[in-house]
Amino acid sequence: MALCETCSYYYYDEEYDEYVCDVYMDEDDMSRLAYSGYKECPYWRDGDEYKVVRHQN
């Protein structure tokens, strides 16, 4: 399961004083996501910046 806390789009917004998802979705994308029955977010991207470096060693 892809957790928001590990996603590279999830960050702390000081203006709102909370964590937010920064994926750009238009109205159609949002509607598709809300009514599609996804169990995991299709936009999730691994936020581990060092994953590639560890893989190279």
N, C-alpha and C positions, 0 to 999 in steps of 0.2 A: 504494500500500500504506500502510495506517495504522500508524505506528510507535508503540509505547508511549511513547517519549520525548517525543512531541508531543501526547500525550493529556492532557486536563485532569484525568483520574482518576488519573494516575500521579504519585506524590509520594514524597519521601524520608521514611521513618519512622525517627525517631531511636531509638526503643525497640528495633527490630529491626536497626538500622544497615544498612538496605538500602532500595531503591526497591520500592514495592508498588503494586498496582492497587486503587483504592478503589471499585470498582463493586459495588453491592449485588446479589447474585444468590442466589436460594434454591437448594435442591438440584435442583429441576426445571430451572431455568435453566442451572445448571452442567452437568447431564447433557446437555441439548439442545446446548449449546455444544461439549462434548467429542465428541459422536457425530454432529454435523451435517455436518462437512466444510467449515465456514467457512474461507475463505482469509484473511479479515480479521476483526477483532473487530467484532461488530455494536454494541458499546457505545462505540466510539471517538468521542470528541468533541474537536474542535479546541481546544487549550489556549492558542492565541494570543489573549490578552486585547485586543490592540490592532488586530486584524483589522477590527473594525467601525469603529474610529476612522479607520484608513487608508482604508477604503472611502468614508467620508463626505467626505473631502477631494477 
